[in-house]
């Protein structure tokens, strides 16, 4: 098995602070730069109330399409009908499946991705749907993506994502518990 070196700039983000907001604010541009992706966002949610928000977003440039207005830092109720039945990626996350690396949504199987939904809401071409779970509950989704062309997510990219997910899971729980509007 090949071992990958985690860049010190990434490990330092997690070692500098225990405060989730501080870590996630620093993480987005660092991870975006390391992955050389166009956009990365972190969707956080409370698994019991099904309230979620997207408080952390990084875009490589202003030319990168923004997220839909419904993806913002305000807590709002998830629509289970839309999410679980129309979005196979979200359904996979809820059932504890491992993170999903999509090289080209145009080539991905329909049982893995809803192309129409992805075109309408996110307009990206390649993405990682990284699941932040703790005690068999989904607390967040980290989503780096590319827009203009397919992207091969290398073993090194996957190691960076897996490391980031492992370091972020408890931070996501802490952030949600601290900021979630009950």
C-alpha positions in Angstrom: 0.0 0.0 0.0 1.4 3.4 -1.0 1.6 6.0 1.8 1.0 9.6 1.0 2.6 12.5 2.7 0.1 15.0 4.1 1.4 18.5 3.4 2.3 20.3 6.6 0.1 23.3 5.5 -2.9 21.0 5.8 -2.0 19.3 9.1 -1.2 22.7 10.6 -4.7 23.9 9.9 -6.0 21.1 12.2 -3.2 21.5 14.8 -3.5 25.3 15.3 -7.0 25.4 16.9 -9.7 23.3 18.4 -12.3 25.8 17.3 -14.3 24.4 14.4 -15.2 27.8 12.9 -11.5 28.8 12.9 -10.4 25.5 11.4 -13.0 25.3 8.7 -12.4 29.0 7.7 -8.7 28.2 7.3 -9.3 24.8 5.7 -11.3 25.8 2.7 -8.6 27.9 0.8 -5.8 25.5 1.9 -7.6 22.4 0.7 -8.9 24.2 -2.5 -5.3 25.1 -3.3 -3.9 21.7 -2.6 -6.5 20.0 -4.7 -6.4 22.7 -7.4 -10.2 22.6 -7.6 -12.6 25.4 -8.7 -14.8 25.4 -5.6 -15.1 23.7 -2.3 -17.9 24.0 0.2 -18.9 22.4 3.5 -22.5 21.6 4.2 -23.2 21.0 7.9 -26.4 19.5 9.3 -28.0 18.3 12.5 -29.0 14.6 11.9 -32.0 14.7 14.3 -33.6 18.0 13.4 -32.6 17.8 9.7 -31.6 21.4 9.7 -28.6 22.3 7.6 -26.5 25.2 6.4 -23.4 25.9 4.2 -21.3 28.3 6.3 -17.9 27.6 4.5 -17.4 28.2 0.8 -14.2 28.8 -1.1 -14.0 29.6 -4.9 -10.8 29.8 -6.9 -12.0 33.0 -8.7 -15.1 35.1 -9.2 -15.7 33.4 -12.5 -16.6 30.2 -10.7 -20.3 29.7 -10.5 -21.8 30.4 -7.1 -23.9 27.9 -5.2 -27.7 28.3 -5.4 -29.1 30.8 -3.0 -30.6 28.0 -0.8 -27.0 26.9 0.1 -26.1 29.6 2.5 -25.0 30.1 6.2 -28.6 30.2 7.4 -30.0 27.1 9.0 -32.9 25.7 7.1 -34.9 22.5 7.1 -33.8 19.8 4.6 -36.4 18.5 2.2 -36.3 14.7 2.7 -38.4 14.2 -0.4 -35.9 16.1 -2.6 -32.7 15.0 -0.9 -33.2 11.2 -0.4 -35.4 10.4 -3.4 -33.9 12.8 -6.0 -30.2 12.9 -4.9 -28.5 9.5 -4.8 -25.3 11.1 -3.5 -27.1 12.5 -0.4 -28.9 9.2 0.0 -25.6 7.4 0.0 -24.2 9.8 2.6 -27.2 9.3 4.9 -26.7 5.5 4.7 -23.1 5.7 5.7 -21.5 4.9 2.4 -17.9 6.0 1.9 -17.1 9.3 0.2 -17.8 9.3 -3.6 -15.3 10.5 -6.2 -17.0 11.5 -9.5 -14.5 12.1 -12.3 -17.2 13.1 -14.8 -20.9 13.5 -14.0 -21.7 13.0 -17.7 -20.2 9.4 -17.5 -21.4 8.5 -14.0 -24.1 5.9 -13.6 -27.6 7.1 -12.9 -27.8 5.2 -9.6 -24.8 7.2 -8.4 -25.7 10.7 -9.5 -28.8 12.6 -10.7 -27.3 14.4 -13.7 -30.3 16.7 -14.1 -30.2 17.8 -10.5 -26.4 18.4 -10.6 -26.8 20.5 -13.8 -29.6 22.6 -12.4 -28.2 23.2 -8.9 -24.4 22.9 -9.0 -23.3 23.1 -12.7 -20.1 21.3 -11.9 -18.5 18.6 -14.0 -16.4 16.6 -11.5 -16.8 16.4 -7.7 -16.0 14.7 -4.5 -19.0 14.0 -2.1 -17.1 13.5 1.1 -19.2 12.3 4.0 -18.5 13.6 7.6 -20.2 11.0 9.8 -19.9 10.3 13.5 -21.6 7.4 15.3 -23.3 6.4 12.1 -24.9 9.8 11.7 -24.3 12.3 8.8 -23.1 15.7 10.2 -21.7 17.2 7.0 -20.6 17.0 3.4 -17.4 18.4 2.1 -17.6 19.0 -1.7 -14.6 20.0 -3.8 -15.5 20.3 -7.5 -14.4 21.2 -11.0 -16.5 22.9 -13.6 -15.2 23.0 -17.2 -13.8 19.5 -17.6 -13.6 16.0 -16.1 -11.1 15.5 -13.3 -9.3 12.3 -12.3 -9.1 12.3 -8.5 -5.7 10.8 -8.0 -4.7 8.5 -5.1 -3.0 11.6 -3.6 -6.2 13.6 -3.9 -8.1 10.8 -2.2 -5.6 10.6 0.6 -6.0 14.4 1.2 -9.7 14.1 1.2 -9.7 11.1 3.5 -7.3 12.8 5.9 -9.5 15.9 5.9 -12.6 14.0 6.5 -11.1 12.1 9.5 -9.8 15.3 11.0 -13.1 17.2 10.4 -15.7 14.8 11.6 -15.7 15.8 15.3 -15.2 19.4 14.4 -18.4 19.2 12.3 -20.3 17.7 15.3 -18.9 20.5 17.6 -19.8 23.2 15.1 -23.3 22.0 14.6 -23.9 21.6 18.3 -22.6 25.1 19.0 -24.3 26.9 16.1 -27.5 24.9 15.4 -30.7 26.9 15.9 -33.0 24.6 17.9 
